[in-house]
Amino acid sequence: MPSQQGSPTVRRLRLGQELRLLRERQKLTGSAVAAELGWSPSKVSRIEASKTMPSAEDVESMAKLYRAGEAKLDELFGLLRDADRQGWWEDYQDALPEEYTRFLGLEAEAERELNWEPQLVPGLLQTEDYAREVIQAARGIIRFTHGGVRSRVEARVERQRAVLHRPDPPMVSFIVDESALMRRFGEPSVMRAQMEHLLEISMLPQVSVRVLALEGFHPIGTGAFIHLRPVGLDDVVYLEHLYTAQFVEDRGRVAGYETAFDDIASHALDEDESRVLIQRRAMHWRR
């Protein structure tokens, strides 16, 4: 179930999607709508693609042209009001990449999330100290200030609260390569606390944490990915690179990532076995 407050990112996308569907049902082209309303064709396409926020007058004009009833118009106005609200991530948008803030907006109203991570403990599962060490480790490649480090850490902690601890959290499944539990960031005490935190979070009813053991079969040679299912929208896959990120939205490829996750899961330890291994790693970091 989605958050009752709603994600403005999702509302913007849904508003554009609803307007496009209404236009298509009337068998109108974007150019025809633009000519009828005295707009440029690019304005119609940008509204439908959620790249431009329409005004209430714009929505009313389009709905009238599309012969939408009062109930549909009220729905569109509701989406418009929610789309104009501020998401929590916008407090950190100066410190975060644009693609990542869009991801956070989609994640805020996801009902399911699949996360494969071969190198690090996933961001949703990181302690504040571990997150700080991971972000600082990247400063030799990606330049940002001490304030930028602080903002990114704060955003990561806020993301965990907003996703894992909201009243209606999504079902989240993590598969982590065992090497991520062995790669040290910070002092051993940081790693030990991180392993203990993993064990704690793995007990949440909506969270599944599984480990792909090094001694087992490694079924796929892909980097990290997150498969999201936002309510009311098509599934999407989020990929991060060194300097950029991208969304995979083609339905065939998105389905391929879901299949890849299922394949990895079929070779991973089950949840109880994974906790035993994580506990073993926690004991290792106590040395």
N, C-alpha and C positions, 0 to 999 in steps of 0.2 A: 504493500500500500504506500502511496506517496505521502510526503509530509503535508500536514494540513495547511501550513503556511504557503506551500508551493514554491517552486523555484522560478524566478523571473526568466531565467534562460529557457527553461522548458516551456513556460507560458508564451514567450516570444515565438518559439518554434511552432508551437501548436496554433497560435493565432495565424501565422503565415500559412501553415498547412490547411487550416480550416477555410481561409479565404481562397486558397488555390482550389480546393475541392468544390467549393460553391461555384466558382467561376467555371470549372470544367463541367459541372452538372448542367450548367446553362449553355454548354457548348460554345463558350466565348473564348477568343484568343486574348492574350495580354494586350495586344495592339488595339483590338476592338474596344476593350475596357478603357484603355488610355484615351482613345478618341472620344468615347462617350462621356468621359468625366473631365476631359480637357487636360489630361496629364500627359507626361512623357511615358513611353513604354517602359523605360528603365525604372520609373517609380513603382509601377505595378510589380515588376519582377523583383525589385529590391524588398518590397513589402512582403511578398510571398516567400522570399528566401530569408526573411528575418534580418536583413541587413539594414533596413530602415524601419524605425518605429512609426506607425501611422498615428494620426491624430484621431480623436473620437469622431470628428466630422468625416475623415477619410473612411473609417470603418463603416459609418452609417451610410455613406454614399455607395460604397461597394456592396453592402448588404441589400440596400434598396434595389440596385441594379440587378443583383442576383436573385431577387424575389425571396429573400430570407424572411421567415416569420419572426414574430416578436420574441419567441423563446430562443431562437437561434441568435437574434441580435443581442439579447441579454447575455447569452453565453459568450459572444464575441467581446462585449464590453467588460465582462468579468475577466477574460483573459488579458485584455488590454490593461485593466487596472493592476492585475498581478504582475504583468510584464514590466510595469513602470516602477515596481518596488526594487529595493536594493538587496542583493544577496550578501551574505556575510563575507564572501570572498572579495567583494569589491573594496573592502577596507584595506586589502593587501595588493590591489591590482598593480600598483607602481613597482612592487617587488617581484611579481610573478609574470611569467610569459603569457601572452594573450591566449594561446591555445590551451594552456593549463587552466585558466580561469573559465574558459568555456566548458572544459571537462568537469570542473567542480560544479558548475551550474547544472549539467546533466546528471551528475552523480547525486546531487541533492534531492532528486526525485526519481531515483532508480529503485526498482523493486528487486533487482538481482544484479550481482556483480561477481565476475569471475576474474581472478588475478593470478597470473603465472609470473613468478619472479625468480630468475636463475642466478642473480648476483647479490642482491641486498635483501634485507628484511623489508617487506612491503611498507610503504609509507603509512598506511592505516594502522600498522601494527608496531610502529617504532616508538620507543621511549623518547622523551624530549632530549636527553643527553645523546642517545644514539643518533637521532636526527641531526643534532647540531654537528656531531663529528662527521657524518656523511656529507652534509652541506659544506662544511669547512674544507673537507678533502678535495672538493671540486674547485676551490678558489685558485688553485694553480693553473687551471684551464679556463674556467669561466670567471671573469672578474666581477665581483660585487663587494660592497662595503660591509663593515661590521654590522651596520644597521640593516643592510640587506640580508645578512645571515640571520639576524634576530627576527626580522619580519617573516622570513621563510619558515623558521622554526615555529613561530607563533601560528602561522597559517596551517602548518601541518598538524599541530595540536588541536586547533579549532576544527579542522576537517574531521579528525577522529571523533570529536564530540558531536559534530553535526551529523555524521553518518552512523557511527556505531552506537551512539547513546541517545539518539532521538527517540521519541515515543513510538514511532512505527519504523524501525530500522529495516533496511533491505536484507535479504539473504546474501551473505558474502562468503565466497569460497576462495581460499588461498591455497596455492601449491607453491612451495618454496624449495629450491634446490638446497641440498644439505650444505653445499659449499658456502652459501650465504650465512650459515650459522657458524662457520669456521673463520670467515674473513673478519679480521679485527678492525674495528673503528674505535679509537680512544683506548683508554686503559682497560685491563681485564674486568674491572668492576663495572664498567659501562656495558660490556658484553654480557656479563653475568646477569645484570639487572634486565637487559634486553631479553635474554632467554626466559627469565622468570615472568616477564611481562607477556611474552608469547604464550606461556602456559596459562596465565590468567585469562587472557583474551580468548583463547581457544575454548574456554568453558562457557562462553556466551551462547545462548541457544540459537542465535541466528548466524553464528560464525563457524566456519569449518576451516581448520588449519591442518594441512597435510604436507609431508616432506617427501621429496623425491631423493631417495638415498643414493649416495655415491656408488655403493657396491651393487646397486640394482641396474636394470636396463634403462638407458636414457633414450627415450623414443623420438625426441625432436630437437633440432638444433636452431631454435629461434630465440630471439631476445624476449624481454619482458613485454607483456601486453595485458590490457584490462578490457574485458568484454562487459559492456553495460546494457541493461534493459530499462530505459526510462519509461515511465508510465505514459501511455498515449502516443509514443513515438517508436520508430523502428530501432532495433538494436544497433549499437555502434561499438567499434573497437578503437581504443586509444593507444597510440604508440609514441614513446619518447625516444628522441635521439640526442646527440650531444648538445646541439645548439637549437634544435627545433623539435616540434612534435607534430603528429598528424592524426587525423581521424580516418578510419576505414568505414565507409558507409555503403559500399556496394553490397547488396544482400548476399550474393554468392560468396564473396570473400569473408564477410562477417560470419556466415554459417561455417566457413572453413576454419576460422579461429575457434569457434565453439567446438567443432570436431577435434581440433588440435588439443584444446583443453581437456576434453573427455579422454583423449588418448593418453595424455600425460597422467591424468587421474588414475587411469587403469593400471599404471605402473608405480604409482606413489604408495607409500605406506598409508594404512588407514589412520583414523584420527587418534586412536589409543596408541598404536605403534609410534606415531609421530610424536606424541607427548613423551613417550619413553626416550626417544632419541633426543628430543629437545632438552629433557632433564639431564641426559648424559652430557650434552654440550654445556649446560649450565654448570655441572660439576667440573668439567674441564676448565672453565673460566674462573673457577674458585682457586685454582693452583697459584 
